[in-house]
Amino acid sequence: MTAPAQEPHTTPSTGTHQQVGGAAHAPETVLSASGLRKTYLLGRVKVPVLHGVDFSLSRGEFVAVLGSSGSGKSTLLHLLGGLDSPDTHNGGTISYRGKNLRSLSSHALDRYRAREAGFVFQFYHLLPELTVLQNVAVAAMVRWGLGYYREKSRVRSQTRALLEEVGLGHRLEHLPSELSGGERQRVAIARSLINNPSLLLADEPTGNLDRATGDTILDMLCRLRAARALSMVVVTHDPHTAARADRVVRLVDGRVTDAQPL
């Protein structure tokens, strides 16, 4: 049986080259993809979305994937996070710390999604009947399964601390309908981090927000990235958002056109 993905490292990194013993060395690559192809079937019509995309993410790095609607950027993020899989034939490979995601057992892939990768989406995806506290804790329930009840006290304490960290300590018992858009996204960010992932994968995290609120959310993501030594991928159509990244990968019609620092 394939071994599950390793637990994340806790040593901070900025994703830049470092000096050890007087010699520069490249940062660790934590996530990489080679030749990614993805085709969807709409009825009997094949719709190719990605056409041989290569991608890499170093430990502690913030990469923005910039592209217009329909360019394939959300599809790429879903593949990197294990929420979808490449084409079966010649679909390419995705590796997390050297381990091919396609070689993982279903249990190990579930573990990767629950523990190694945190997800933030444009539309928040909060459960309307649950409070702020419960919406964040539910991600820990998915991780621990039946063991959650053994961990419940610790998880609730951790959840409260995390919500304090994102500025929502006064909103614990509120429902999503009682929150602003920016507050809902803060809840979604807290939920993505409750299991202490090493990767943060965000799909248009400011797409539903005005510029000022979006900038506040980006400030928070960058602060959390530094505090938690996260490696972060943000897909966006907005050059203003992409400008916050260490490096930008541009997608046009399912192909990488260039990748460069800003």
N, C-alpha and C positions, 0 to 999 in steps of 0.2 A: 504494500500500500504506500502511496506517495506521502512523504512527510509533509505536514502543514507548513505554511510560511513561517519564517522566523519572527520572534517578537521584535518590535522596533528598537533601534538604538536610542540612547538618551543623551549622547554627547552632542551639544549644539554644533551646528555648522552653518556657514553662510552660503555654501555652494561655490565659493571661490577657491582658487588654487592656494595651497598652504605650503609653508616652509617647514621641513622636518630635517634636522641635521644639515641645514644649509642648502638642501636641494628641494626644488619645487616639485610637487606631484599633483596629479589631477584628482578632483574630489570623487568620492564614490558615486557610481551610477546606481540609483535605487530602482528606477523604473525605465524600461526601454521597450520600444516596439520597432519591428523591422518588416517592411513590405505589407503593411496592413491593408487588407481589402475587405469591404463589406458591401453586400448586395441584399436588398430587401425584395420580397416578392409581393407585389400588389395584384391580387387576382392571378392572372397568368403572365403578367408583365414583370420582368426583372428590372429593378431600379438600382444601378450601382451608385454607391455613395462615397466610398473611399477607394482610391486607386493606388495602392502601394505606398502608404504613408510610413515614413520613418520618424521616430520621436525618441528623445531621451530626457531624463530628469535626474539631476544630481542631488545628493543629500543636502537639504537646507535651501535648495534653489526655488525661486518663484518664476514659473514660466507661464506666460499668457498665450493662449491659442486664439488668434484674431481672425475673424472671417465674417462674411455676410450670412444672412439667413440662407440655409440650404447648402452651405459650403462643406458640411460634414463634421463641424467642430463638436457638436453634442454627441454625435455617434462615436467620434474618437474618444471622448471622455468616458462614455459608457463602456467602451471596450477596455480602456485602461483600468477602470474600476471593477471589471469583472461582472458588470450588469448585463452585458451582451457578449457575444463571441464573434470572432472573425469568420469569414467564409470557410466552410469545411475544406474546400479544395484550394490550395495555394492562397490561403487567407493571411499568411504571415504569422509572426510570433509576438508575444508580449511576455516580458520577463520582469519579475519583481525580485530584486536582490539575487539575480542569477537563476531564479527558478521560473520555468516556463508555466504560465498560468494554464495553458491548455493541457498540461500534463497532470494537473492537480486533480485529486478525487473531488467529488461534489462536496464532501465534508470540509476538505482543505480549502476549497474555493469559498465556501460559506464563511470559513474562519477569516480568510483574507478580506472579504467584504465587511465583516462585522468588526474586525480588530485592527486591520492595517490601514484601511481606507475610510476616511470620513467624507460624506457627501453633502453638498449644499446646492439647492436648486433654486431656480428663478421664482417658482410659485410656492415655495416654502414647504408644502406637503405636510402641514400640521394636522393632527386629528382634532376636529372641531369640538368633540365632546370631552376632550381631556384638558386639564389645566396646563399651564406653562411647565410646572414641575413634572407632571406626568408625561408630557410630550417629550421631554428630554430623557427622562428615566426609561421610557419604553425602548430606546435603543440599547440600553444596558440589559433590559429583559431579553432582547433578541440575542445578545451575546451570551448571557449566562444560562438561558433556558430555565429548566427546573431549579438549577442552582441559584437563580436570582433570589429566592426567598432566604437562602443562607447569607447572601450578600446585601440584602435589602437595606439594612441600616447604613452600611458603608456607602452604598450607591446613592441613597437619598442625601447623605451628608455631602458627598462629592458633587451631586447635582446642584444643591443649594449654593455651594462654593463657586461652581462654574457659572451659574446664573448671576451671582454677585459680580463675577469677573467681567461679564458682558453687560453689566449695568441693569439687570432685571431682578435684583434681589427683592424689590418692592412689588413685583408682579407675579409671584410664585403661584398664587391661587386663581389668577385670571384665566379666562378662556381666550383662544385666538381671536374671536370676534370682538373682544374688548381691547385689542392691541392695534397700534399703527402698523403700517407696512414695514417700517424700519425695525420695530420691536419684534414683529413676527420673524424677520430674517435673523435677528439676534438669537431668538429661540432656536431656529434651524441651525445656526452656527454652533450653539451650545450642544445641541443634539449630536452634531457631527463629531464633536470632540469628547463626548462622555466616555468613550472606550479607549481614549489615549492613542489614537492612530498615529502613524508616522507620515501618512499622506493625507492631504486635504485636496479634494477634487470639487471644484465649484463651477456650476453651469449658469452663466449669466447672473451672478449673485446680486447685481445692482440693476438688473433689467426692469424691475417693477417699481423702482424708486426714483425720486427726483434727484437732481445732481448733488445737492447738499447732503441729503440722507445717504445717497450712494457713496459719497466720499467718506462719510463717517463709518460706513460699513467696511470700506476698503482699509481705512485706518485701523479698524479693529482687527481685520484679517491679518494685516501686516504685523500688528503688535502680537497677536496670538502666535503667528508663525515664528517670530523671533523668540518668544517666551518658551515655546514648546518644541523648538527645533524641527518644525514641520517642513516637509517638501510639498510645494503647493502648485497646482495647475488650475488656472482660471480660464474658462472659455468665454469669449465676449465678442460682440460686434463693435464695441466702443473703443476707439484709439485712446481716449482719455483714461479708461480703465487699464488698457494694455500698457500704458506708459509707466505704470507703477511697478511693472515686473522687472526682473533681472534680464530676461530674454523674451523675445516675441517670436512665435512660430505662426506664420501666415498660411491659412488654408484658402484655396480657391478651387471650387468644383472638385473637392475631394483630393486635392494634391497640395503638398507643401511647396510654396513658391520661394520662401526664404526663411531663414531663422537668424536673428541678429539681436545683440544687446541694444538697449535704448540709451 
